[in-house]
Amino acid sequence: MSRDGTDRRSTRFPAGSALLGGSVLLLVASGHAAGDPALGAYLASECTACHQLSGRSAGGIPPIIGWPEQQFVAALDAYGRKQRENPVMQTIAARLSREEMAALAAYFGSLKSTP
């Protein structure tokens, strides 16, 4: 279920999705809207509880800023479908809609590491 109470699992794989080597690569087809970075910023507090906004790894938790949006969404999608191991990330990603994943990807992709 997404935050608005609807079940969007049936729309998890857009027509441009491909499975390659155990990783999901999301190929953005023309006409697909990019994620909304403002929505991503609003949703990011749960992510930044663990992931550092500095872009550095902390306590084994990898940085997530500056990732290409397609890779970011693919990683979240794989966690949500339990194809990537991490119980915390699996729980968080399973609750996100495709729109929310894209928004988070747009927000974190727009950030730069600080030295």
C-alpha positions in Angstrom: 0.0 0.0 0.0 1.2 3.5 -0.8 0.8 6.4 1.6 -2.6 7.3 0.0 -4.0 3.8 0.7 -3.9 2.5 -2.8 -2.2 -0.7 -3.9 0.1 0.1 -6.8 2.0 -3.2 -7.0 0.5 -4.0 -10.3 2.2 -1.0 -11.8 5.6 -1.6 -10.5 7.1 -2.5 -13.9 6.6 0.0 -16.6 6.7 -1.1 -20.2 10.3 -0.1 -20.4 11.6 -2.4 -17.7 14.2 -5.1 -18.3 15.8 -7.7 -16.1 19.5 -8.0 -16.6 22.0 -10.1 -14.5 19.7 -10.2 -11.5 19.4 -6.4 -11.4 16.5 -4.4 -12.5 17.3 -1.7 -15.0 14.6 0.7 -15.5 14.7 2.3 -18.9 12.8 5.5 -18.9 10.6 5.5 -22.0 9.9 8.8 -23.6 6.9 10.5 -22.1 7.5 9.3 -18.6 7.7 12.2 -16.2 10.8 12.6 -14.1 10.4 12.5 -10.3 9.4 15.6 -8.4 12.4 16.7 -6.3 10.2 18.8 -4.0 8.1 15.7 -3.1 11.4 13.8 -2.7 12.7 16.4 -0.3 9.4 16.1 1.7 9.8 12.3 1.8 13.5 12.2 2.5 13.5 12.4 6.3 13.0 8.7 6.7 16.0 8.1 4.4 18.2 10.7 6.1 17.6 9.1 9.5 20.3 6.6 8.4 21.9 7.9 5.1 24.1 10.9 5.4 23.3 14.0 3.4 27.1 14.7 3.2 27.4 11.9 0.7 29.7 9.9 2.9 29.2 6.4 4.2 28.5 6.1 7.9 28.6 2.9 9.9 28.4 0.7 6.8 25.4 2.6 5.5 26.1 3.7 1.9 25.7 7.2 0.6 22.7 7.7 -1.7 23.2 11.2 -3.0 24.2 11.9 -6.6 23.0 8.5 -7.9 21.6 8.4 -11.4 17.8 8.4 -11.0 17.2 5.2 -12.9 19.7 3.3 -10.7 18.2 4.7 -7.5 14.6 3.7 -8.5 15.9 0.2 -9.6 17.6 -0.3 -6.2 14.4 0.7 -4.3 12.3 -1.5 -6.5 14.6 -4.5 -6.0 14.5 -3.9 -2.2 10.7 -3.6 -2.4 10.5 -7.0 -4.2 13.0 -8.5 -1.8 15.6 -9.1 -4.5 18.1 -7.1 -2.5 18.9 -8.1 1.0 18.3 -5.7 3.8 15.2 -6.0 6.0 15.0 -2.3 6.9 15.3 -1.2 3.2 12.9 -4.0 2.1 10.2 -2.7 4.5 10.7 1.0 3.6 10.8 0.4 -0.2 7.8 -1.9 -0.2 5.7 1.0 1.1 6.8 3.4 -1.6 4.8 4.0 -4.8 6.6 4.4 -8.2 6.0 8.1 -8.0 7.5 8.3 -4.5 10.6 6.3 -5.6 11.1 8.6 -8.6 10.7 11.7 -6.4 13.3 10.4 -4.0 15.6 9.6 -6.9 15.2 13.1 -8.3 15.9 14.7 -4.9 18.9 12.7 -3.9 20.2 12.7 -7.5 20.3 16.5 -7.4 22.4 16.7 -4.3 26.2 16.9 -4.3 28.7 15.4 -1.8 30.4 17.8 0.6 34.1 17.4 1.1 
